[in-house]
């Protein structure tokens, strides 16, 4: 007969597996009722808009792929891309100037941001439209001595160029703050480690800080691109009216049907914005690598394979 030592817990039957809990989802009738009401209202709106002759759906279908509208879409995309590229490059330069130890560069960048963020973009575009009145000629050369080249601004007819310059200079002021916020989000330890490796201030910014700051810079930059797409409607102040909004306004002024032409322009803006949002999603996911604990399907499969191999090796060794 076995004797249980003092203080020992008597051995009993092995515990069985716990009974699985049957989870019953909570019914929320209020949510279903609200969803039904929203769907009914949406269906009524769509039906009313489809049967309302004031929308001019036949005119909408006629001009949706008109060559003049498509040409305006091309100019809109060109204005957006060129203005954003110049704005991002100049904004990054201004952000670095604001963070540099040089007081002159810091002051110049601060004044630039103060002017271009403190005045409306429409007013700035009007000034660029009046640029030929302010400066009739531009001379390149050595001041007060030799002139190498001279350009007559009034003969250039450069409304598109002035529109790009006006949009880009305004955008650079906002991009400078976005880039500066991204740079400041990087820990000081990264900068100190780069300096300990013998990197200069410029090398530290280019090789260490900016790559890590991109995950903070990309999301608001994507929003700025979408905002720039819609800001191109203001270039009529230059004046430049070959983009999609100007094109639809010209056609609407001839056929006296502004509503369907506005719907045409809105459709193309939505299409371009949707494409930009998809690109922004993939850029954010690319620069977020290593910053999230969420594992991809490939990483989970690799971990499962490693675990299976380890268990198989342990069983074989025993």
N, C-alpha and C positions, 0 to 999 in steps of 0.2 A: 504494500500500500504506500502510495506517494504522499509525502507531507509537504504542505505549502509553507515555505519559509515566512517568518514574520514580516509584515509590511509588503509582501508581494501580492500583485493583483492576480486572482485566479484566472486561469486560461479559460476562455469561453469559445463559442462557435464563431467562425470568421464572419465579419459583418458583410451583409449582402449589399449589392449595388443600390443606390438611392432610387426611389421611384421618380421617374421624370415628371416634371410639373407641366400640366397642360395649361398653356397661357391662352386666355380668352381676351382678344382685343376689346378695348372699351369702345362702345358705340357712341358716336358723336353725331346725332341727327342734325344738330345745328349747322355743322360744316357742310353736310350734304344739301341741306335746304339753301344755304348761301350759295353753294356752287350751282345749284339748279337755277336760282334767280339770276345769277350772273350770266349763265349760258342762255337763258331766255332773253335777257336784255341784249346780249350780243347778237343773237339771231335776229331780233327785231331791228337792231341798228343796221345789220348787213342787208336785210331784206329792204328796209327803207332806202338805204343808199343805192341798192341795185335797181330799184324801181323808180328812183327820183330822176327825171329827165334833166334837172339842173346840173347834175354831175357831168353830163356829156360823155358817157362811156364810149360812144362811137368815136368821138374826137380823140379821146384818150388812147384807144387802140390804134387810131390812125397815126398819131404822132409819137407813140412810145418808142419806135425804132426809126424815127425820121433821121435822115443823114445829118441835119443841122443839130438835132438833139445829141446824137452820138458824137459829133464833133465837139459839142460843148462838154460832154462827159470826159472826153480826152483832155481838154484844156483844164477841167476841174481836177482831174487826177494829176496832171503835170504841175499845176499850182500847188497842190497839197504836198506832193513828193519833194519838189524842189525847195519849197519854203521850209518844210520840216527838216530836210537834210542840212540846209544852211543854219536853221535855227538850233538844231541839236549840236552841231559843231561849234557854233559861236557861243551857245549857252554853256557847253562844257568848258570852253576857254574862260568865259566870264566867271564861272563857279570856281575854277582853279585860281583865277586872279583874286577873288574875294577871300580865298583861304591862304594865299601866299603871304609870307612875312613882309613883302615889300609894301610900304604904306601908300606909295603912289599908285600902284596897280590896284590895291584895295579901294582907294578913293575913286579911281576912274570907273571901276566896275559898279560901285555903289551908285554913282551919279547916273550911269547908263540905265541901271535897273529902275532908279527913281523916275527918270523921264519916261521910259517906255512902258512901265507898269502904271504910271500915274496919269497917262492920257489915253483916251479911247482909241481903239484900233481904227475906227472909221475916220476919226480926225487925222490920224497919221497917214492913212491912205489918201485923204484929200490933199494933204501937204505933198505927198509924192506925185499926185496928179498935177499939182502946180509947180513941180520941180523945174520944168522948162521955163516957167515965168521967173523963177528965182535965179536960176543959173542958165543963161542962154547958151554959153559955150563952156567947155571943160578943156583946160590946157594941161598937158603933161610935159614936165621938164624940170629944169633947175630954177627955183624961185628967183625972180628979179633978174634973170639973165637969159638962158637959152630955153626955147620951147621945142620939144621933140615932136609933139602931135597935138592937134586941136580938133575937137569934136563939137559939131553944132547940135545941141540937144533937141532943138525944135525940128530938125530934119530926120532924127533917128526914128520917130514914131514907135517908141519903146514902151508902150503901155503895159505889155505883158511883163517886161523886165522890171518896171517900177512896181507892179503889183507883187511880184515875187519878193523884191527887196523889202517892200513895206510889210508884208506878212512875216517874212523871215526875221526882220529886226525886232518886231513885236514879240514873236514867239520865242526868240532867244532869251528875252528877259525872264520869261516864265520857266524855260528850260534850265536856266542858270540856277534858280532856286530848287528845282527838282534834283538836279545833279548835286548841288551842295548838300541837300538833305540826305541823298544816298551816300555821299562821301562821309558825312558826319555819323552815319549809322554804323560804319565799320569801327570796331574796337580799337582803342589806342594801342593795345598790345601788338596789333599787326604792324602798325607804323614803327613802334619801337623795335620790333624784331627785324624789320627791314633795315632800319638804321644800324642795328648791331651787325648786320651782314655787310655793311659798307655801301649800301645804296644811297644815292643822292635823293633829294626831295622829289625831283621830277621822276626818277626811276621808281620811287616808292608809290607815287600816285599812279603811274602807268601800269606797273607790274603787280602791285599788291592791292591797292585801295579800290581803284576803279572796277577791276573784275568782280570783286566781292560786292561792290555797291550796285551792280547791275540789277540784282534781284529786287532792290528797292526802287531803282530808277525806271525799270521797264513798265510796271503797271500804270503809273501816272503819265508816262510818255505815250502809251497806247491811247489813253484818254485824250491827250493833247492832239494826237493825229486825227482822231475822230472830230474833235472840236475844230481843228484847222480845216477839215473838209467842209464843215458848215460855215466857217468864217469866209470861205472863198466867195460866198454870195455878196460880200461887201466890196469886192473889187470894182464894182460899178462906180465907186467914188474916184477911181484913178483918172479917167474912166476906162474900164475894160469890160466888155459885155459879150465876149465869145465863150464864156463858160456856160454850164448848163442852165443856171438861173437866168442869166442874161439872154440866152437863146430862147428859152420858153417865154420870157417877157416880150421879146421881139415878135414871136409868132402870135402870142395872145393879143398883142396890140394890133395885129393885122386882121385876125379872124374874130376879135371881140368875144373870146371865150377864155377868160383867165382861169376858171376853176379846173377844167380838164388838163390844161397845161401845167398848172401847179401840181396836180396829181402825178403827171408825168415826171416832173423834176423830183418830187418827193420819192417816187418809186426808185429812181436811179440813185438818189442819196441813200436810201435804205439798202439797196443792193451793195453799194460800195462799202457802207458801214458794216454790213454783215461780213464781207470778206475781211475787212480790217480787224473785226472782233475775233475771227477765227485765227488770223495770224498772231494777234496779241495773246491768245490762249496758248498757242504752241511756244511762243517766245517765253512767256512766264513759266511754263513747265520746264523749259530747257534751263533757264537760269535758276530755277528753284531746286535743281539737283543737289543733294547733299544737305539741304536746309530743312528737310521734312523727314519724319520718322515713317511715313507711309511707304510701304514696299510695293514695287511693281510686280506684275504677274511673273515675269522672268526671274526676279529675285526670290520670290516665294517658291517657285519650282526648283531653283538651285538649292535653296535651303532644305527643301523636302528631300531632294536627292542625296544631299550630304548626310542628313539624319538617317535615311534608309541605309546608306553604306556603312555608317558607324554602327548602327544596330546589328547589321549583318555580320560585321567583323567581330563585335562583342560576342554574338551567339556562337560563331565558329570557334573563338578562342576558349569559350567555356566548354 
